[in-house]
Amino acid sequence: MLTKEEIQPLLSQAFVEADLPLAGRQSGKVRDWYVLPERRLVITTDRLSAFDRVLAAVPFKGQVLNQLSAWWFEHTWDLIANHMLSLPDPNAMFCRDAQSFPVEVIVRGYITGVTHTALWYRYSLGEREIYGYHFPEGLRKNEMLPEPILTPTTKGGATGHDERLTCAEVVEKGLLDARTWDQVQAAALALFQRGQEIASRAGLILVDTKYEFGLAPDGSILLIDEVHTPDSSRFWKADSYAGRLADGLEPELFDKEFVRLAYAQRGYRGDGEPPTLPDEIWIETSRLYQAIYEGLSGQTFQPGAYPVGPRLVKMLSLQEALR
């Protein structure tokens, strides 16, 4: 893991967007991609998204997301097939092309969160029927649920923000057919269980996570996007969880939730212009991403060279030469 002094000068070189000599670039909040014959080239940038918007760019964040997702894809293949073909660069992945489903699947093991779609936020407003589940009175923030639950959302929705759904509404609204949705739900719960087991061995609690699935040209269901990263998942440190819960303190965070909380402490929950955060926050974010990569994968983080753009162009030229 890099030191603060090594990361500081790279803040201005964070990888914001891919600019490859290829036609038809498409972009999401964090990833850029190019559709190629029979495959897709996905580039993971350093953009940091929270509250459904891009807020910053953090050095090495993209590399961690790309390489950690690859690690998880390899370690969950027995549960469900995925779209990964190869990693030609620390920030790039060649993938099988797949039509993504219009539903994001969030699996939650604890009642927590500060965003508008989070369980604890809805519960704190007085709601007791959330995502089609009934929650009793007297729950405390950050408590473990009796069992993990599925809380699907749309992707963006009419407002541009994720819209909450119940599991029944996924089929009722025609977003997925019943058979496909049953397969997706079973895969999501199995992935979450595997994620909790591996996180536990790393001294972490996998609190909740987001999965995306898609349909391959041959009709098979694939796990796509990313898996159990600090972007898509919430992690807490396990050894201090019980004591801090008993004392009414927040768990020790080990994901980008601490960025959300830094904004929330400044009164920002996603509406209007976000406040400026100091460099120290982004340096610590970079180190956190590297630390969670090392903890979960058991591998030492090897930083790729900056700037990232020229490195990707060189990679692409080499790929073409080898074709």
Secondary structure by P-SEA (a helix, b strand, c coil): ccccccccccccccccccccccccccccccbbbbbcccbbbbbbcccccccccccccccaaaaaaaaaaaaaaaaacccccccccccccccbbbbcccccccbbbbbbccccccccccaaaaaaacccccccccccccccccccccbbbbbbbccccccccbbbbccccccccccccaaaaaaaaaaaaaaaaaaaaaaaaaccccccbbbbbbbccccccccccccccccccccccccaaaaaaaaccccccccaaaaaaaaaaaccccccbbbbbcaaaaaaaaaaaaaaaaaaaccccccccccaaaaaaaaaaaaaaac
